Amino acid sequence: MAAAKLYLVPTPIGNLEDITLRALRVLKEVDMILAEDTRTSGVLLKHFEISKPVKSFHIFNEHKVVSDLVARLKAGESMALISDAGTPGISDPGYLIVREAISAGIVIDCLPGPTALIPAVVKSGFPCDRFVFEGFLPHKKGKQSKIEAIKEEERAVIYYESPHRLVKTLEMFVTLLGGERMVSVSRELSKLYEETITGSATEVLAHFQAKPPKGEIVIVVSGK
């Protein structure tokens, strides 16, 4: 049996072989699994023959359910928090239950594992001894100022982006940072059609204007 604590369990970002043996053991031992999307996680759990109660925990309900979950943790239950893909808490609401669990004196155990930003920055070929992770850019308001703010940034900057917004974002990079600023775009990391395109902002923009992107996107902008 898993000890009464909250486990943060990374799940594969694409290739199911990237699950760790420790992650599988924890998911099989906890009393409950908290999932961002129970349908998405259901595929993973079924593949590895894991049968545990699964409760939805996502951006639309996290404030409502946190107090109940923390109470159950304090009563001795063990839970594993997973996201749809990657490490929970990175660009998802997982940090909320972590924060409340810490305040309640619950032990937190975060397993190491997959996250999309690390392969993307390493594959870019840009210096990555220092980098900045910005998550998703604002959809509209504030997007321009966010991009302008990195004009003099000497560290690589990493963003998550959706495929239908990628071209517009690259256009803004060309306009606000200059067409020669180096950019690397990785999509579908660890999956069958994985692709990384690296070049000047102008070159990368031209590629995706000619070939509309699909799948999950990570953008790495080189430092100045």
Salt bridges, closest charged atoms under 4 A:
GLU29 OE1 - ARG25 NH1 3.16
ASP37 OD2 - ARG39 NH2 3.26
GLU62 OE2 - HIS63 NE2 3.70
GLU77 OE2 - ARG72 NE 2.97
GLU100 OE2 - ARG99 NE 3.51
ASP109 OD2 - LYS5 NZ 3.66
ASP109 OD1 - ARG22 NH2 3.15
GLU152 OE1 - LYS224 NZ 2.28
GLU153 OE2 - ARG155 NE 2.79
GLU161 OE1 - ARG165 NH1 3.36
GLU188 OE1 - LYS191 NZ 3.46
GLU194 OE2 - LYS123 NZ 2.62
GLU195 OE1 - ARG187 NE 2.64
GLU195 OE2 - HIS207 NE2 3.35
GLU195 OE2 - LYS211 NZ 3.35
